[in-house]
Amino acid sequence: MIDKFVNQLIKKPNKISIKKAKLEIIDWIGYSVAGTFTEQAKPFNNLQKILPNGKSLNLFDKKQLSVFDSAFINASVGNILELDDVHRTSIIHPGDTIIPAAIATASHKKVTTLNFLIAIISGYEAAIRMGNCLGAEHYKTFYSSSTCGVFGAATASSYILNVNNDKKSFKENLRNSLNLATMTSSGIWQCRKGEGEAKQYALANASKCGVTAAYMAQHDTRAPIDMIEGELGFLKGYAKKIEYNELIKEENIHLINEISNKPWPACRHSHPVIGVSLYVKQEADKKNVTFDEIKKIEIETYSTAIEFCDKKEPKNNIEGKFSLQHCCALSLIYGKIMDEYFNISYLEKIQVKNIISKIKIIENKKMSKNFPINYSASINVKFKNGLSIKKTNIHAKGDPENPMTEKEICDKSFNLIENKIEAKDDVNLLIEKILNSKEENDTSNIKWFDDLQKIINKKEH
């Protein structure tokens, strides 16, 4: 099985996949750099201060880090703002682990822009296929972004390390990297049942362990060939129902093209509700009705969204981002979603609480059945004057069927950084450089992340 899996990871990507990889990198830069300024990032900021100097990117500081520390530290911040990319059916956030791993490896093993992008695409392919193979049942207990992300990180790192090798050694080292990665796959959902940084630590560890697996394989570390599918292997230990074909099936497209991008800083399961609530806000404004006149709000969505985000009384920033009720109220009141709206001052606003008190959350069986292919929601807001405003969205904003535009993704990243660091021109130039690179004929080594480090160096330390 491992050879068939590897064969699907080294398919030659087309221009569409290359362009998508660029957009995911631009997206990652924005939400990760902004994440370093948060309260949740402080433990990782404190840690990087005592780590030894190196030559790899450090999103926190001027001091660069070792390859392995760079992957760990930079992967710790991607999910903090809840703006990270997501793949629906595998239910993972691939960019959080894969992009830091690839950047760290590329700082040590020089690679062209084209090969770097292919490494990213291959990493996404590995993580997403593993997530699809494990299925939604795995996701109920395990933090799939971490358990599957380690395979994506190992793949991207291995690709960069072996890109100039002959095909036989390339595939052998990639195979060993993946088999070794099974030994460090971890992450459980108890982390979302309370406060802390365990979720960030899981991604940091997955990225670093993926890079470590790739380097160990590079130095002749081996593992049994059936570590993934064997009787005591990874799949048997992590899932009751295993879709083996998802790991090895031949497809003409790359799965990175199925990635969704988040327009709003909240749990992805809240986005369908945000989308329909924003529609109601627009319609209510047209009809000159205010939300003081609401009689009742009925929201229907899928069971996983309810399991993760049915929080009528969120008590902190994180719970707010995982509250369907709070996200709905914010959308109806302000007509947009900003990160500051999840601060305690907004959680305690009387107007927000009044709207939340009128919300009823209902599971829609059809939507539950269609998850995770569709992330859907419907809303029916009933006013005291008899007016009702209804809306159903089958696809959340940011999904491939309802995508963020290239400009929206670039503006998102630019605004996230520009609000934190005075480097407007440098950020614009970096985004343009990534977006407009002519990688097909460029044999020079990738320099994007040297430019990013220069932007980081302009932080007020």
Solvent accessible surface area in square Angstrom, and as a share of the most:
residue,aa,sasa,rsa
1,M,64,0.28
2,I,4,0.02
3,D,62,0.32
4,K,121,0.51
5,F,0,0.00
6,V,1,0.00
7,N,63,0.32
8,Q,15,0.06
9,L,1,0.00
10,I,45,0.23
11,K,43,0.18
12,K,185,0.78
13,P,15,0.09
14,N,74,0.38
15,K,156,0.66
16,I,122,0.62
17,S,0,0.00
18,I,14,0.07
19,K,79,0.34
20,K,32,0.14
21,A,0,0.00
22,K,10,0.04
23,L,20,0.10
24,E,0,0.00
25,I,0,0.00
26,I,1,0.00
27,D,0,0.00
28,W,0,0.00
29,I,6,0.03
30,G,0,0.00
31,Y,0,0.00
32,S,0,0.00
33,V,0,0.00
34,A,2,0.02
35,G,0,0.00
36,T,12,0.07
37,F,82,0.34
38,T,31,0.18
39,E,125,0.56
40,Q,28,0.13
41,A,1,0.00
42,K,106,0.45
43,P,60,0.38
44,F,12,0.05
45,N,42,0.22
46,N,86,0.44
47,L,62,0.31
48,Q,1,0.00
49,K,118,0.50
50,I,140,0.71
51,L,33,0.16
52,P,88,0.55
53,N,116,0.60
54,G,26,0.25
55,K,171,0.73
56,S,2,0.01
57,L,7,0.03
58,N,0,0.00
59,L,0,0.00
60,F,9,0.04
61,D,32,0.17
62,K,117,0.50
63,K,48,0.20
64,Q,59,0.26
65,L,0,0.00
66,S,37,0.24
67,V,20,0.12
68,F,67,0.28
69,D,20,0.10
70,S,0,0.00
71,A,0,0.00
72,F,24,0.10
73,I,0,0.00
74,N,0,0.00
75,A,0,0.00
76,S,0,0.00
77,V,0,0.00
78,G,0,0.00
79,N,3,0.02
80,I,15,0.07
81,L,12,0.06
82,E,14,0.06
83,L,8,0.04
84,D,1,0.01
85,D,0,0.00
86,V,3,0.02
87,H,2,0.01
88,R,26,0.09
89,T,45,0.26
90,S,4,0.02
91,I,8,0.04
92,I,1,0.00
93,H,31,0.14
94,P,1,0.01
95,G,0,0.00
96,D,0,0.00
97,T,0,0.00
98,I,0,0.00
99,I,0,0.00
100,P,0,0.00
101,A,0,0.00
102,A,0,0.00
103,I,4,0.02
104,A,0,0.00
105,T,0,0.00
106,A,9,0.07
107,S,30,0.19
108,H,112,0.50
109,K,57,0.24
110,K,117,0.50
111,V,6,0.03
112,T,31,0.18
113,T,8,0.04
114,L,53,0.26
115,N,35,0.18
116,F,0,0.00
117,L,0,0.00
118,I,22,0.11
119,A,0,0.00
120,I,0,0.00
121,I,2,0.01
122,S,3,0.02
123,G,0,0.00
124,Y,0,0.00
125,E,0,0.00
126,A,0,0.00
127,A,0,0.00
128,I,0,0.00
129,R,2,0.01
130,M,0,0.00
131,G,2,0.02
132,N,21,0.11
133,C,0,0.00
134,L,1,0.00
135,G,21,0.20
136,A,41,0.32
137,E,89,0.40
138,H,4,0.02
139,Y,18,0.07
140,K,117,0.50
141,T,75,0.44
142,F,44,0.18
143,Y,4,0.01
144,S,2,0.01
145,S,3,0.02
146,S,2,0.01
147,T,0,0.00
148,C,0,0.00
149,G,0,0.00
150,V,0,0.00
151,F,0,0.00
152,G,0,0.00
153,A,0,0.00
154,A,0,0.00
155,T,0,0.00
156,A,0,0.00
157,S,0,0.00
158,S,2,0.01
159,Y,23,0.09
160,I,0,0.00
161,L,10,0.05
162,N,1,0.01
163,V,31,0.18
164,N,120,0.62
165,N,60,0.31
166,D,92,0.48
167,K,141,0.60
168,K,162,0.69
169,S,34,0.22
170,F,21,0.09
171,K,46,0.20
172,E,70,0.31
173,N,23,0.12
174,L,2,0.01
175,R,54,0.20
176,N,14,0.07
177,S,0,0.00
178,L,0,0.00
179,N,1,0.00
180,L,30,0.15
181,A,0,0.00
182,T,14,0.08
183,M,139,0.62
184,T,55,0.32
185,S,5,0.03
186,S,51,0.33
187,G,14,0.14
188,I,101,0.51
189,W,17,0.06
190,Q,125,0.56
191,C,32,0.19
192,R,50,0.18
193,K,132,0.56
194,G,51,0.49
195,E,144,0.65
196,G,37,0.36
197,E,56,0.25
198,A,58,0.45
199,K,30,0.13
200,Q,5,0.02
201,Y,116,0.44
202,A,13,0.10
203,L,0,0.00
204,A,0,0.00
205,N,37,0.19
206,A,3,0.02
207,S,0,0.00
208,K,68,0.29
209,C,22,0.13
210,G,0,0.00
211,V,0,0.00
212,T,50,0.29
213,A,7,0.05
214,A,1,0.00
215,Y,23,0.09
216,M,91,0.41
217,A,1,0.01
218,Q,54,0.24
219,H,132,0.59
220,D,126,0.65
221,T,39,0.22
222,R,194,0.71
223,A,24,0.19
224,P,84,0.53
225,I,103,0.52
226,D,63,0.33
227,M,38,0.17
228,I,2,0.01
229,E,43,0.19
230,G,11,0.11
231,E,148,0.66
232,L,172,0.86
233,G,12,0.12
234,F,9,0.04
235,L,0,0.00
236,K,103,0.44
237,G,58,0.56
238,Y,50,0.19
239,A,12,0.10
240,K,202,0.86
241,K,133,0.56
242,I,28,0.14
243,E,73,0.33
244,Y,77,0.29
245,N,90,0.46
246,E,46,0.21
247,L,0,0.00
248,I,38,0.20
249,K,62,0.26
250,E,149,0.67
251,E,48,0.22
252,N,156,0.80
253,I,84,0.43
254,H,7,0.03
255,L,7,0.03
256,I,0,0.00
257,N,40,0.20
258,E,55,0.25
259,I,2,0.01
260,S,0,0.00
261,N,5,0.02
262,K,0,0.00
263,P,30,0.19
264,W,33,0.12
265,P,9,0.05
266,A,0,0.00
267,C,9,0.05
268,R,7,0.02
269,H,5,0.02
270,S,0,0.00
271,H,0,0.00
272,P,0,0.00
273,V,0,0.00
274,I,0,0.00
275,G,14,0.13
276,V,0,0.00
277,S,0,0.00
278,L,26,0.13
279,Y,72,0.28
280,V,0,0.00
281,K,36,0.15
282,Q,110,0.49
283,E,32,0.14
284,A,0,0.00
285,D,77,0.40
286,K,148,0.63
287,K,100,0.43
288,N,134,0.69
289,V,16,0.09
290,T,71,0.42
291,F,20,0.08
292,D,106,0.55
293,E,60,0.27
294,I,0,0.00
295,K,137,0.58
296,K,75,0.32
297,I,0,0.00
298,E,42,0.19
299,I,0,0.00
300,E,57,0.26
301,T,0,0.00
302,Y,0,0.00
303,S,47,0.30
304,T,21,0.12
305,A,0,0.00
306,I,36,0.18
307,E,96,0.43
308,F,5,0.02
309,C,0,0.00
310,D,72,0.37
311,K,55,0.23
312,K,99,0.42
313,E,130,0.58
314,P,16,0.10
315,K,140,0.59
316,N,34,0.18
317,N,54,0.28
318,I,63,0.32
319,E,52,0.23
320,G,0,0.00
321,K,4,0.02
322,F,17,0.07
323,S,0,0.00
324,L,0,0.00
325,Q,5,0.02
326,H,0,0.00
327,C,0,0.00
328,C,0,0.00
329,A,0,0.00
330,L,0,0.00
331,S,0,0.00
332,L,0,0.00
333,I,26,0.13
334,Y,69,0.26
335,G,32,0.30
336,K,106,0.45
337,I,11,0.05
338,M,85,0.38
339,D,57,0.30
340,E,88,0.39
341,Y,14,0.05
342,F,0,0.00
343,N,69,0.35
344,I,94,0.48
345,S,66,0.42
346,Y,39,0.15
347,L,9,0.05
348,E,99,0.45
349,K,78,0.33
350,I,126,0.64
351,Q,86,0.38
352,V,0,0.00
353,K,103,0.44
354,N,78,0.40
355,I,6,0.03
356,I,11,0.06
357,S,73,0.47
358,K,60,0.25
359,I,11,0.06
360,K,116,0.49
361,I,33,0.17
362,I,54,0.28
363,E,62,0.28
364,N,34,0.17
365,K,151,0.64
366,K,148,0.63
367,M,17,0.07
368,S,26,0.17
369,K,174,0.74
370,N,52,0.27
371,F,24,0.10
372,P,22,0.14
373,I,112,0.57
374,N,23,0.12
375,Y,1,0.00
376,S,3,0.02
377,A,0,0.00
378,S,18,0.12
379,I,4,0.02
380,N,26,0.13
381,V,0,0.00
382,K,62,0.26
383,F,4,0.02
384,K,138,0.58
385,N,100,0.51
386,G,66,0.64
387,L,49,0.24
388,S,50,0.32
389,I,8,0.04
390,K,134,0.57
391,K,63,0.27
392,T,71,0.41
393,N,29,0.15
394,I,87,0.44
395,H,53,0.23
396,A,1,0.01
397,K,53,0.22
398,G,3,0.03
399,D,0,0.00
400,P,49,0.31
401,E,96,0.43
402,N,54,0.28
403,P,74,0.46
404,M,18,0.08
405,T,74,0.43
406,E,69,0.31
407,K,142,0.60
408,E,67,0.30
409,I,4,0.02
410,C,14,0.09
411,D,53,0.28
412,K,23,0.10
413,S,1,0.01
414,F,30,0.13
415,N,74,0.38
416,L,35,0.17
417,I,2,0.01
418,E,63,0.28
419,N,112,0.58
420,K,101,0.43
421,I,4,0.02
422,E,160,0.72
423,A,6,0.04
424,K,115,0.49
425,D,107,0.55
426,D,45,0.24
427,V,1,0.01
428,N,58,0.30
429,L,111,0.55
430,L,6,0.03
431,I,16,0.08
432,E,90,0.40
433,K,94,0.40
434,I,0,0.00
435,L,30,0.15
436,N,93,0.48
437,S,24,0.16
438,K,154,0.65
439,E,10,0.04
440,E,96,0.43
441,N,137,0.70
442,D,56,0.29
443,T,123,0.72
444,S,63,0.40
445,N,56,0.29
446,I,20,0.10
447,K,117,0.49
448,W,8,0.03
449,F,18,0.08
450,D,72,0.37
451,D,33,0.17
452,L,0,0.00
453,Q,10,0.04
454,K,127,0.54
455,I,2,0.01
456,I,0,0.00
457,N,50,0.26
458,K,105,0.45
459,K,22,0.09
460,E,169,0.76
461,H,123,0.55
